[in-house]
Amino acid sequence: MSGRDGAEGAGQDAGESEEAGIGTRPDPGVRRGLGGETPLGTTGAEAVKAEPLRPPLPKRFYRSAEADAGVAPYRVLLDGRPLRTPGKRVLALPTLALAEAIAAEWDAQGAVVDPATMPLTRMANTTLDGVVGNENRIRADIAAYAMSDLVCYRADGPEELARRQAECWDPVARWAAARLGAPLALAAGLMPVAQSEAVRAGVLAALAPVDAFRLTALHVMTTLTGSALVALAVIERRLSAEAAWTAAHVDEDFQASQWGADAEATLRRAARQAEMLAAARLLGLVD
């Protein structure tokens, strides 16, 4: 369920999709499709690293891009023709605000069309081609992340790292336990800790009313942060996207404070943070 290297067919489609799968652990097929190692396709720092191997980007083939301000579902028009997904579906969007934002991504393209600069388009393609009809699979994958969630694994030292983790993660863990109606098991060190099935059930119940567009954003944030609980806190407005990103990188920031930052890792992180903020923006545009 991921957008990759540009427009296809008549030149009106960007992105592509993969079918999601269910597992007791986060499913790698779903992860590749919705975010994580290469969120919604080869983007950001991964795209920068892969640039010499990428095929040439398609030339811009349209003059104008605009939102059709008729009735919902809203469309994006390129020279008056509706934009379509890689699956040949009309890009039908739930709000005019999202349609206008996606039209702006297309309007901002220069001589070539670069999907790496169009995160909302890629996520909308993903939603319509890969998430709609597969919502329960996506919910199950997010719940699987919660069973080995980042905020439940604590360092047994150094003391400063443990303090930072507690400062950022304890509020999330307390809120999540109350929200899910199930206590969370915390572990220090590298030994795995098993969460109760009540945790999985609580996550699935919380996700039951979440629609396909929001599920796409939530899954992207889950895979980028390694925490379903942090992502759920964002979608339920308990954390800002910026605070969630900081919480997800306590360990990395501590290591950088001790040993210095790696330039390549910094570039990769910036690209992934941009994807995180784009997912949060998608949430705002479909509200």
Beta strands, then each sheet from edge to edge (+ up, - down):
strand 1: 7-8
strand 2: 13-14
strand 3: 65-68
strand 4: 75-78
strand 5: 81-82
strand 6: 153-154
strand 7: 187-188
sheet 1: 1+ 2-
sheet 2: 3+ 4- 5+
sheet 3: 6+ 7+
end
